């Protein structure tokens, strides 16, 4: 780290993202806390994505994750206050949720479909062959800024990859026709597994009554990043868009309406190979991703035979001027 806080290199095999290889985890954390603005600046410089490797030597990984989350916003979300899923909470740090197939998660809903397996032709990333693309908690206003995802116990190599897609690159490459439409459009986002998602409507699931935490919430299809000033596509699909009233404000709703056709066109473009990166996890990998300009999705792992434990924190504080002065939707009276 001589001469600078840390050395960030372009992420190999991707059109966006930065890689930080850590030699001494304790020195790295001390350097970040001495200059807390440096790590978010590195994330912004590298398109909203950082991969940090080499943190395995630090004994308390949970405390490390919380400490590294603080530079990214005014508030690290306390899930004990904002989530009704107490079985997801880390036992010692309620700012961390466990995403795992192991107890005590008792994954709910149990009928959640597995992501598709890896076919002989390689790992599919593009929608609609790959489903589940989303950005964290887009059904809240304002939505969160940044998430940190830590591999406490990853699945074996070649399984359980996480895919990321670059909203800035995808927006800049949009045909002018679609760019003009997207610039004026709002998507309708909703919490998953409440009956409003694409798969649930097709299956005839009943609609649940939504509370303030669940949406539906309108969000711009194109967001201007509050730090870089760049425009990025901001979209989800499948279970995190409202397919009853949307997916878009002012367009024909439903699974077969004009809104659905447009979402399929935009998402297919958004997740093309040119804008995506597949991360194959090693133990103690830490990925930091900007929800304001990236989307992500999971891939299959053999959950019947192997365990996987991932930890996530979510950070709030700079969603941009569009949301300025708004009361947080999930705290509304």
Secondary structure, 3 states (H helix, E strand, C coil): CCCCCCCEEECCCCCCCEEEECCCHHHHHHHHHHCHHHHHHHHHHCCCEEEEECCCCCCCHHHHHHHHHHHHCCEECCHHHHCCCHHHECCCCCCCEEEECCCCCCCCCCCCCCCCCCECCECCCCCCCCCCCECCCCCCCCCCCEEEEEEEECCCCCCCCEEEEEHHHHHHCCCHHHHHHHHCCEEEEECCCCCCCHHHHHCCCCCCCCCCCCEEEEEECEEECCCCCCEEECCCCCCCECCCCCCECCCCCCCCCHHHHHHHHHHHHHCCHHHEEEECCCCCCEEEEECCCEEEEECCCCCCCCCCEEEEEEEECCCCHHHCCCCCHHHCC
